[in-house]
Amino acid sequence: MSTRSTARFVRYKVTSHPDGGLRTFVSCQSCSFVVLPTADIERATRAMSHHTATKGHAIFKRTTEDVAVVVLADTAEQERRAEVNRLEYRHLGGAAEDDAEHAQAGA
């Protein structure tokens, strides 16, 4: 008995979340100097330069992070899923609830 998978290959892409922003953390490898996580990358760069100028320490661990989001890469698949969600929402009575809510609000 053979079974076939009907799963479709779906492509995704990973991108930075628009509300996430980049943050960097810096620590000197010679002492306890740190720059706490900050979105101001230039400030962190200036702090490292100043630390090197005053202490002579030139090696830093710098970690940059962002918030990532995974999204569908295929527009047609996005539209297909949106339509399925709309149909399911209507099936569950969502549209009727929305209409009643708008009527109460005077919309």
Residue frames relative to the residue before (quaternion, step in Angstrom):
aa qw qx qy qz dx dy dz
M 1.0000 0.0000 0.0000 0.0000 0.00 0.00 0.00
S 0.1142 -0.8068 0.5776 0.0489 3.54 -0.70 1.02
T 0.1801 -0.7662 0.6074 0.1077 3.50 -1.08 0.74
R 0.2159 -0.7676 0.5911 0.1213 3.52 -1.04 0.80
S 0.3942 -0.6954 0.5514 0.2389 3.48 -1.05 0.79
T 0.2156 -0.7723 0.5841 0.1263 3.53 -0.91 0.91
A 0.3704 0.7376 -0.4882 0.2836 3.58 1.27 0.20
R 0.3268 -0.7312 0.5694 0.1853 3.52 -1.04 0.86
F 0.4518 -0.6457 0.5371 0.3007 3.52 -1.17 0.62
V 0.0650 -0.8006 0.5956 -0.0094 3.56 -0.65 1.13
R 0.2674 -0.7701 0.5615 0.1420 3.55 -0.86 1.00
Y 0.1266 -0.7731 0.6197 0.0472 3.49 -1.04 0.88
K 0.1433 -0.7478 0.6302 0.1521 3.54 -1.27 0.27
V 0.3061 -0.7293 0.5877 0.1701 3.52 -1.20 0.66
T 0.0443 0.7935 -0.6015 0.0805 3.53 -0.85 1.00
S 0.5999 -0.5341 0.4314 0.4107 3.56 -1.25 0.18
H 0.4751 -0.6558 0.5053 0.2981 3.55 -1.00 0.84
P 0.5105 -0.6871 0.4106 0.3140 3.62 -0.77 0.91
D 0.7119 0.4174 -0.2553 0.5039 3.60 1.14 -0.51
G 0.5439 0.6772 -0.3717 0.3276 3.59 1.27 -0.16
G 0.1339 -0.8196 0.5411 0.1321 3.57 0.73 -1.02
L 0.4850 -0.6417 0.5124 0.3007 3.55 -1.25 0.49
R 0.0465 -0.7585 0.6490 0.0348 3.53 -1.19 0.67
T 0.1318 -0.7901 0.5941 0.0737 3.56 -1.09 0.69
F 0.1547 -0.7450 0.6447 0.0736 3.52 -1.23 0.69
V 0.0961 -0.8054 0.5847 0.0144 3.58 -0.89 0.96
S 0.0522 0.7724 -0.6329 0.0075 3.55 -1.09 0.74
C 0.4484 -0.6785 0.5218 0.2577 3.53 -1.00 0.94
Q 0.3875 -0.7388 0.5064 0.2180 3.57 -0.95 0.86
S 0.6726 0.4879 -0.2936 0.4726 3.60 1.30 -0.07
C 0.8015 0.0897 -0.0345 0.5903 3.61 1.20 -0.44
S 0.6796 -0.5151 0.3473 0.3902 3.58 -1.24 -0.20
F 0.3507 0.7454 -0.4984 0.2703 3.62 1.22 0.27
V 0.0566 0.7870 -0.6117 0.0582 3.56 -0.95 0.96
V 0.2073 -0.6753 0.6812 0.1922 3.48 -1.38 0.33
L 0.3815 -0.7428 0.5038 0.2211 3.55 -0.51 1.19
P 0.6871 -0.4888 0.3163 0.4347 3.60 -1.12 0.55
T 0.0799 0.7944 -0.5897 0.1218 3.53 -0.80 1.10
A 0.4403 -0.6681 0.5327 0.2758 3.54 -1.21 0.56
D 0.6102 0.5481 -0.3422 0.4584 3.58 1.28 -0.26
I 0.2008 -0.8259 0.5201 0.0845 3.56 0.21 1.35
E 0.6324 0.5383 -0.3310 0.4480 3.59 1.01 -0.77
R 0.6270 0.5279 -0.3368 0.4635 3.60 1.02 -0.78
A 0.6440 0.5119 -0.3197 0.4700 3.58 0.97 -0.82
T 0.6413 0.5242 -0.3163 0.4624 3.59 1.00 -0.82
R 0.6590 0.4955 -0.3048 0.4769 3.58 0.95 -0.88
A 0.6400 0.5279 -0.3282 0.4516 3.60 0.99 -0.80
M 0.6431 0.5027 -0.3272 0.4761 3.60 0.98 -0.77
S 0.6527 0.5158 -0.3139 0.4576 3.59 0.92 -0.89
H 0.6580 0.5033 -0.3027 0.4712 3.56 0.95 -0.89
H 0.6428 0.5194 -0.3217 0.4622 3.59 0.97 -0.84
T 0.6425 0.5083 -0.3193 0.4763 3.59 0.99 -0.82
A 0.6667 0.5108 -0.3044 0.4493 3.59 0.92 -0.89
T 0.7541 0.4014 -0.2240 0.4691 3.60 0.94 -0.84
K 0.7944 0.3025 -0.1463 0.5060 3.61 1.00 -0.76
G 0.4353 -0.7099 0.4526 0.3190 3.57 1.20 -0.41
H 0.5121 0.6272 -0.4314 0.3978 3.60 1.23 0.08
A 0.1034 -0.8489 0.5183 0.0101 3.58 -0.66 1.09
I 0.6678 0.4737 -0.3044 0.4868 3.62 1.24 -0.11
F 0.0074 0.8024 -0.5922 0.0739 3.55 -0.70 1.18
K 0.3159 -0.6625 0.6300 0.2537 3.50 -1.25 0.48
R 0.0267 -0.7981 0.6014 -0.0248 3.57 -0.70 1.09
T 0.0693 -0.7943 0.6035 -0.0087 3.54 -0.69 1.15
T 0.0918 -0.7806 0.6175 0.0312 3.53 -0.82 1.03
E 0.0303 -0.8071 0.5896 -0.0110 3.54 -0.91 0.93
D 0.0589 -0.7620 0.6403 0.0768 3.50 -1.30 0.37
V 0.4757 -0.6119 0.5281 0.3470 3.55 -1.29 0.12
A 0.1994 -0.8030 0.5551 0.0849 3.54 -0.68 1.11
V 0.1255 -0.7554 0.6377 0.0835 3.52 -1.28 0.50
V 0.2710 -0.7404 0.5947 0.1572 3.55 -1.06 0.83
V 0.0120 -0.8027 0.5946 -0.0442 3.55 -0.77 1.08
L 0.5861 -0.5547 0.4506 0.3817 3.53 -1.26 0.40
A 0.3586 -0.7464 0.5237 0.2001 3.57 -0.91 0.90
D 0.6964 0.4629 -0.2513 0.4875 3.58 1.20 -0.55
T 0.4107 -0.7352 0.4897 0.2258 3.59 -0.54 1.20
A 0.6363 0.5303 -0.3371 0.4475 3.60 0.95 -0.80
E 0.6559 0.4933 -0.3093 0.4805 3.59 0.99 -0.79
Q 0.6023 0.5439 -0.3551 0.4641 3.61 1.05 -0.69
E 0.6789 0.4882 -0.2837 0.4693 3.57 0.90 -0.95
R 0.6306 0.5337 -0.3307 0.4562 3.60 0.98 -0.84
R 0.6903 0.4730 -0.2839 0.4681 3.58 0.88 -0.93
A 0.6210 0.5342 -0.3451 0.4581 3.59 1.03 -0.74
E 0.6534 0.5024 -0.3126 0.4722 3.60 0.98 -0.82
V 0.6280 0.5163 -0.3360 0.4755 3.61 0.97 -0.78
N 0.6550 0.5065 -0.3136 0.4650 3.60 0.93 -0.84
R 0.6430 0.5170 -0.3259 0.4615 3.62 0.97 -0.84
L 0.6673 0.4981 -0.3025 0.4639 3.59 0.91 -0.93
E 0.6562 0.4985 -0.3125 0.4725 3.59 0.95 -0.84
Y 0.6270 0.5415 -0.3263 0.4552 3.58 0.99 -0.83
R 0.6662 0.4832 -0.2980 0.4836 3.58 0.93 -0.91
H 0.6363 0.5440 -0.3231 0.4413 3.58 0.97 -0.88
L 0.7058 0.4474 -0.2521 0.4880 3.58 1.06 -0.75
G 0.5975 -0.6087 0.3477 0.3894 3.60 1.27 0.12
G 0.3594 0.7748 -0.4637 0.2355 3.57 1.23 0.14
A 0.6575 0.5182 -0.3307 0.4356 3.60 0.90 -0.82
A 0.6484 0.5137 -0.3249 0.4585 3.60 0.97 -0.81
E 0.6394 0.5168 -0.3217 0.4697 3.58 1.00 -0.80
D 0.6450 0.5195 -0.3179 0.4615 3.59 0.97 -0.82
D 0.6477 0.5223 -0.3178 0.4547 3.58 0.95 -0.90
A 0.6610 0.4976 -0.3062 0.4709 3.58 0.95 -0.87
E 0.6447 0.5237 -0.3183 0.4569 3.59 0.97 -0.83
H 0.6597 0.4955 -0.3046 0.4759 3.60 0.97 -0.86
A 0.6312 0.5347 -0.3339 0.4520 3.60 1.01 -0.76
Q 0.6579 0.5022 -0.3030 0.4725 3.59 0.99 -0.84
A 0.6936 0.4739 -0.2744 0.4680 3.57 1.04 -0.75
G 0.4982 -0.6732 0.4176 0.3526 3.56 1.26 -0.16
A 0.4110 0.7289 -0.4558 0.3032 3.57 1.22 0.37
